[in-house]
């Protein structure tokens, strides 16, 4: 599973999405269930502003701890029987505001992070990262800056490589 943390507009508003890279085409249901992760920054505040409604279930609402500090923890329980899973890929997980240093921004998975796929004719397939570090699902986390930031980085690299006479 590819987890992407992306700044689309360059306005310090970020989005977290999960993309299931090895599922068969057109699953009828897929979600990153029982999500538990922590966002760490450079001392600048991090505020979770929205999350997928699947994380509010009859089992209880999602829990956001230390919102507005430089270390925010999110726990959501998206039980496939109680939630409202989203069949899209990539799947929106959460959004947050962060104006700090991009090089310090970190998303850390904590405890169990199962994923659920349901597609015909095979039925229910559950893959997860367990609470003791055992893994059946490989998570890759990528931080993508805003397009303007990428252009500035490319220009800075080009200028730094210019030879002096």
C-alpha positions in Angstrom: 0.0 0.0 0.0 1.3 3.4 -0.9 0.5 6.1 1.6 0.9 9.6 0.1 1.1 12.8 2.1 0.6 15.6 -0.4 0.4 19.4 -0.5 -1.8 20.1 -3.5 -2.0 23.9 -3.5 1.1 25.1 -1.7 -1.0 26.6 1.1 0.1 24.3 4.0 -3.0 22.2 3.6 -2.0 18.5 3.2 -3.9 15.4 2.3 -3.2 11.7 3.2 -4.3 9.1 0.7 -3.8 5.3 0.6 -3.4 3.5 -2.7 -3.7 -0.2 -2.9 -1.2 -1.2 -5.6 -1.7 -4.9 -5.8 -5.4 -5.4 -5.7 -7.4 -6.9 -8.6 -9.3 -4.4 -10.8 -12.5 -2.9 -9.4 -12.8 -4.1 -5.9 -16.3 -3.4 -4.6 -15.0 -2.3 -1.3 -11.5 -1.3 0.0 -10.4 0.7 3.0 -7.5 1.3 5.4 -9.3 0.1 8.5 -8.5 0.5 12.1 -6.0 3.2 11.2 -3.6 4.4 13.9 -0.9 6.8 12.9 1.1 9.8 14.3 2.2 12.9 12.4 5.4 14.5 13.7 6.7 17.9 12.7 9.4 20.4 13.5 7.7 22.3 16.4 5.1 23.9 14.1 1.5 23.0 14.9 -0.2 20.2 13.0 -4.0 20.2 12.9 -6.1 17.4 11.5 -8.9 19.2 9.6 -10.9 16.4 8.1 -10.9 12.6 7.8 -12.8 10.0 5.9 -16.3 9.4 7.4 -15.6 5.7 7.5 -13.6 6.3 10.7 -16.8 7.3 12.5 -18.7 4.1 13.1 -21.2 2.6 15.5 -18.2 1.5 17.4 -17.3 5.1 18.1 -15.9 8.2 16.4 -12.3 8.7 15.3 -10.0 10.0 18.0 -7.5 12.8 17.4 -5.1 13.5 20.2 -2.9 16.6 20.7 -4.5 18.4 17.7 -2.6 21.7 17.1 0.7 20.5 18.6 3.8 19.3 16.7 2.9 15.6 17.3 -0.7 14.6 16.5 -2.1 11.1 16.8 -5.1 9.8 14.8 -7.0 6.6 15.6 -10.0 5.5 13.4 -11.9 2.2 13.5 -13.4 1.7 10.1 -15.1 -1.7 10.6 -16.3 -2.9 7.2 -19.7 -4.0 8.6 -20.4 -0.7 10.4 -18.6 2.0 8.4 -19.2 3.5 5.0 -16.2 2.2 3.0 -15.1 4.0 -0.1 -14.3 1.9 -3.2 -12.1 4.5 -4.8 -8.4 4.2 -5.3 -6.5 6.1 -4.0 -8.6 6.4 -0.9 -8.8 9.7 1.0 -7.8 9.1 4.6 -7.3 12.5 6.3 -6.3 16.1 5.7 -4.2 18.4 8.0 -2.6 21.8 8.2 1.2 22.1 8.7 3.4 25.1 7.9 6.7 23.7 9.1 9.7 22.2 7.5 8.8 19.5 4.9 12.0 17.6 5.5 11.0 17.0 9.1 7.4 16.0 8.5 6.9 12.4 9.4 3.9 10.0 9.3 4.5 7.0 11.7 2.2 3.9 11.7 1.4 2.7 15.2 -0.1 -0.6 16.2 -2.4 -2.4 13.9 -3.1 -0.9 10.5 -5.3 -3.4 8.6 -6.5 -3.0 5.1 -9.7 -4.6 3.8 -10.4 -5.6 0.2 -13.7 -7.1 -0.9 -14.1 -8.1 -4.6 -16.0 -10.8 -6.5 -15.6 -13.7 -6.8 -13.0 -14.1 -4.0 -14.8 -12.4 -1.2 -13.1 -10.8 1.8 -9.3 -10.4 2.0 -7.7 -8.7 5.0 -4.1 -7.7 5.1 -2.5 -5.8 8.0 0.5 -4.6 10.0 0.1 -6.1 13.4 0.6 -4.6 16.9 4.0 -6.3 17.4 5.5 -5.2 14.1 4.6 -8.4 12.1 3.5 -7.5 8.7 1.5 -9.0 5.8 1.1 -5.7 4.1 3.9 -3.4 3.0 3.4 0.3 3.6 5.4 2.8 1.6 5.0 6.4 2.8 5.8 9.3 0.3 5.7 13.0 1.1 5.0 15.1 -2.1 5.4 18.9 -1.9 3.3 21.3 -3.8 4.1 21.7 -7.5 5.5 25.2 -7.0 7.9 23.8 -4.3 9.1 21.2 -6.8 9.8 23.8 -9.4 11.8 25.9 -6.9 13.8 22.9 -5.9 14.6 22.1 -9.5 15.8 25.6 -10.1 17.9 25.6 -7.0 19.5 22.4 -8.1 20.2 23.8 -11.6 21.7 27.0 -10.2 23.9 25.1 -7.7 25.3 22.9 -10.6 26.2 25.8 -12.8 29.9 26.0 -13.3 31.7 29.1 -12.4 34.5 30.4 -14.8 
